[in-house]
Amino acid sequence: MNNNFTHEFYMSRCIEIAKKGIGTTFPNPCVGCIIVYNNKIISEAFSSNYGGNHAEINAIQNVKEKRLLKESTLYVTLEPCSHFGKTPPCCNAIINYKIPNVVIGTIDNSSKVNGNGIRLLKKNKINVIKGVLEKECKELHKVFLHFNKNRRPFIILKWAQSKDKFIAPLIKEKIEPYWISSKKSRQLVHKWRSKVHGILIGYNTVVHDNPTLNIRSWKGINPIRIIIDLKNDLKKTYNVFNSQSKTIKIIDKNIDNSKTLSKELSNFLFEKKIQSVIVEGGKKTLQDFIENNLWDEARIFTNKKKMQKGLKAPFIHGKIIKKKIIGDDKLEIIKPN
């Protein structure tokens, strides 16, 4: 493979292509793929919605002159699948079209692949290079890889707090969300929601805020709503039960009460193949995930105004990896130590 451009150049393009479809392919990862012929990109594609074609198939189909494939290199952010699922194996298509070279960002660590795709390609005399921009590809696919490795969703905690670290008043006049963060921050949250598989809140948040939990300020697919209702007595008139997206209700029989709620929730969501979750409250639910070390990222907005009194924000300890000003808020993104 004597390309004028480097493998890293083409893999970088694959990553950019993949980002266009994040949030639309769960429980599959959104993969990026390009095909290069004679130092020229002749096809670019990312994964279709779940049940549709994977990125490699879309990229192959986009090539009008299929004869060129026999002299091309296929670049892909994640190891091609080698098993039958909703669609046939991508490896089969690569082999059948006699694509001679495949460059892979990172290995698919799911039990059905995990190197089997690479072995199948090599068995059929295809030249395989793996680990190109591996760190960046792992970051792209971190939710999918985390889910398979840790057997639980990638859990993001999110809340907004006043400068003096209150998240809500003790008494509310209306059953609706109490906004601490700015409008720009709330729009950013809707963008985040469009990129995750599910969004989780507790019983009290439903009763006191009656949120909708959709992405009305952004484009994309609404996440699955996960509602803790152990007594199974929430009325269907609450907004979280409308038809805008799917809702999963966690009731007493879903969990083992001998264990912590957060642990049982993560086990339950793993069984439901929910790969990533934003936990948006309230305090009791957030603190339970924190105290049991069942979180992977916290995103905290701090407004410059003070409330003087109210419900105290959860206490969290970790490493701040990013700070940014969003509207009237300071956003901090924290990782566990």
N, C-alpha and C positions, 0 to 999 in steps of 0.2 A: 504494500500500500504506500505509494509514493505521492502523498498529497502535498501540495504547496502550503496549504493551511494545516495547522496542527490538529491532532485529535481533540485537544482541549478546546480549540476554537469551535469545532463542530458540536462537541458535547455541551458547551456553554449555550449554544443555540437550542439544543434539545431541551435544556432546563427552562429557557425562556418560553418555549412553545408549551411545555407541560403546565406552566403556571396559569395559562389561559383557562384551563379546565378544572382547576382545584375546587373541590366542593361539589362537583357534579357526578362523580364516579363511584362514590361509596357504595359498597364496602371495598371496591377495587381502588388501587392507587391511580392517580392521574399521571400517566407516563408520557414523556416526550420522545419523538422519534424523527430522524431525518434520513434521507437516502442521498448519497453523494456519488456522482458519476463524473469521472474526468475532472476532478477538483471543483465541480459545480453541484450545488444542492438542487436536486430535481424533484424533491418531495419533502413536505413537512406535515406532521400530524401529531395530535394528542389523543388520548383515550376518549371514546364516546361515553355517553351515560351508561350506567350499569345495565348489563344485558346486551350492549352494543359492542362494536369492534374495539379491540385493543389498539394502541397507537401504531404498532408494527403493521397490522392489517390495513389500517387507514392509510398509512404511508405507502404501502405496496400498491394498494388500489388506486392511489392518486397518480401513479406513474403511467402515463399513456402508452409509451413504448416499452412494453414489458421486456423486450430483448436486452434493454440496457441493464436490467437487474443482474444479469450474469457477469457484469463487469463493474459492479457497484459495491459500495460499502454502506452498511446500515448502522447507524448510531442510535442507541437507545439508553435512556437513563436507568432502567431497571432490567434485570435479566429476563429475557423472553420466557413465557410460560411453556410448559411441556406437557400439560394435562388438559383433558376436556372438562370444561365448566359450562358456563352459559354460552361459550363460544369454543371453537376448536383451538388446539394449541398454536400459538404464534410460531413456534419452532418449525412446525410442519410446513407452514407457508414459506418461511425462509428457505427451507430445504427444497421444497417443490419448485420454487422459482430460481434455485441455484445461485442465490446471492453468496458470493465467495468470502466476504469479510463482514464480521459483526464486531462492533466496539460497544462495550457495556460499561455503564457508570458504576453500578453496584449490584450485588447479588440479591435476589429475592429470597428473603429468609422464611417465607411461609413453608409449611411442612410439605406441600405438594410440589414445590419447585426446589429451592435451596440448593442450587448447583446442578440440578437435573437438566435444566435447559441448556446450560453450557456443555455438559457432557454429551447431550444429544447432538448439538451442533458440531462438536469436534468429531464425534463418531461418524458424521456424514461429511468429513473432510473440509469443514468450514473453518477458516482462520478466525479465532476469537481472541480479542484483547479485552481484559476486564480491569476495572479500577481506575478508569479515566475520570478525573474530577470526582473521585469517590466521596470525598468529604461533602462537596456541594450537592451531589446526588442523594446522599444520605439525609442531608438537611431537607431537601425537597420531599423526600419520602419518609420523613421522620415519624409521622403518625402511623403509617402502614407498618414500618419496621418495628416501632415501639409496641404496637398492638400484638404482633406475632412473637416478639421476644419476651415481653412481660405479661402477656395474656391478660391484659386489661386495657381500657381506653387511654389515650393521651388526654390527661385531665388539666384543663385550664380554669383557674379560679379568677373571677372578675368581680370587682365592686368599685363604687365611687364613694368618696368620703370627703367631708369638709376639712378645712385646714386644721381644725382641732380634733379630727378623726372620729366624727360621728357619721353614720350611714343613713339614718332615718330619724324622724321625730318620734317621741314616745307615744304621742297621740296624733292621729290623723283625722282631718275633717271629712275627707272623701276617700272612697275605695278606688284608688288609682295610683300609679307610680308617683313617687316623690322624687323629682329630678334634682340631683345635686350637681351632676356634670353638665357641661355646656352642650349646645346643639351639635357642634362639630364632633365632640367626643361620642355622642349618642349615634351619630352617623357612622363613625368608625366602628363602633360595636356591631352595628348591622352588617358592616363589611366582614367583620370577624365571624359573625354567625353564618354568613354565606359560605364560609370556608370549612366549617366543622360539620360533623355528622349529627350531633345532638346538643341540646341545651337543657340543663337540669335546674329545677328550683324545688323548694320545699313547700309544704302545706301552707304555712303562714304567709308566704309570699303570694300565693294564689289568692288567699282570703283577703289580705290587706291591700294588695296592689292590683289584682285582677289584670295581670299583663297579658299581652298577646303573643310575645316571643317570636315575632316574625322578622323579616328583613325589609320592612316597608320603605326604608331610606336607602336601599341598595338593590342592585339587580342580582338575581341568582335563585337558588333553591332554598326554601325555608328549611331549617334544621328540624330533626325529629324532636318533639317536646317530651321531656321526661319529667313526670310530676310525682313527687312523694306524697302519697295519700294512704298511709298504712291502714287507717280505719275504713277506707273506701266510702267516704261520705261527702266528697266534694260534689256539688251540683253541676250538672252538665251545662248550665247557663254561663259558667265562667268562660272567658275568652280563650283559655288554653285548650278548650274542647271544641273550638270551631273547626271548620273544614279546610282552613288555610294550609295545614300540614298535619302529618301524622302525630298522634300523641300516645305515649306509653305511660301507663299509670302503675306506679310501684305500690302494691298493696301488701298487707301483712303476710299473705301466703307465698309471696314471691321471694321472701328472704328468710334467713336463719337468724332469729333474734338473739341467739347466743353469741353472735359476733357483732362487731361494730357496724353501724349502718353504712358508713362509707365503704368499708371492705365488701360488704354484701352487695352494695350498689355496683361497685366495679366488677364483681364476679357476674352479677346479673347482666350488666351491659356487655360484658365479654361474650356471654352466651348468646346474646341478641345480635352480636357482630357489630355493635356500635363502636367505632374506632376512635372517635375523638369527641370530647364533651366540654362545653363551657358551663361551669357551675356559677350561676348568677345569684345565688342566695336562697334564703337570708343568712343572717349571721350564724345561727346554730348549724346549718348545713355546711357552710364554708369552714367553720372552725373544726367540725368533725373531720373533714378531709385533711385539714392542716395538721391536726393533732395526731392523726394516724399516718402522716407522711404519704398520703395518696394524692399527690399533685405533681405536675411536671412544669407548670408555669403559672405565675400569678400576674395579672394585669390590673393595676390599681390607678384610678384617677383620683387626684387630690385637687379639689377646688380651692381657690384663694379666699373664699368667704368662710367665716366661722358660724357655727350653729349654737354654741354655748352649752347646749344640753341635747340629749337624745340617746339613741341606741349606739353604743360604741362599736367601732369597726373591729373586725377580726384582728387578732395579733398573728403576725407571720414573720418568720426569720429566714432569710435566704440571701442570695447574691444578686444585686441589681445589675442586670446586663444591658439595660437600655433606659434612657431618660429622654423625654420629649415633651414639648409644650403643644397642647392641642386646645385651641380656643382659650378659654379661661382656666384650663386645667393643666396640671403636671401629670404626665403618664409615666409610670415606672413599671418595667417588666422585670420580674424576679424569677430566678431559678432556685431550686433547693440546693443547699450547700453539699 
